[in-house]
Amino acid sequence: VRLPSDAPIPSAALSRACRNLAAAEGADRYRELLEDALDRIEIDVTHPKLSPPGRRHVAGHAALIARLLARSGEDTAPAALDRALTLYRISFDAL
């Protein structure tokens, strides 16, 4: 599934779906899908038309997915944790 990068997507619904998949099946099984979702939501964090409250909201959803990836225990977990921390910082900076 490819989502267009020229318009914001429903990050809340996408992060909720990722969270549900990770809870039901485990993040390891859907790692590639979670990474694709995170990559796509991160594009929206930098969208020029996004207001500060919107940026905070979208960054929070992206951070949730990054945290799911970081908890998977794979070799890429430290990088996912760094992404989560960066996204949480963006979220808090938008306050």
C-alpha positions, 0 to 999 in steps of 0.5 A: 500500500502506498499513500500519497505524500502530497497530502496529509493522511489520517495518522490517528487511524494509521497509528491505531491500526498499527497498534492493534496489529502489534498487540494482536500479532506482535510488532515483529510480524508486521515490522515492515508495515510498521516501518512504512507507516512510520516513514509516511507519517514522518513526512506529514510531521514536516508538512508546511501547512500543518499547524503547531497543534497539528504537528504535535498531534501527528508527531505523537502518532509517529512516536507511538509507532516508533516506540512499538518498533523499539520494543520489538527487541531486534537489532534495529530497536536502538534506531527506532528508539532514537526516532521515537525520542526525536518525534516526542521532542518535536511533539513537545516543541510544538506546545 
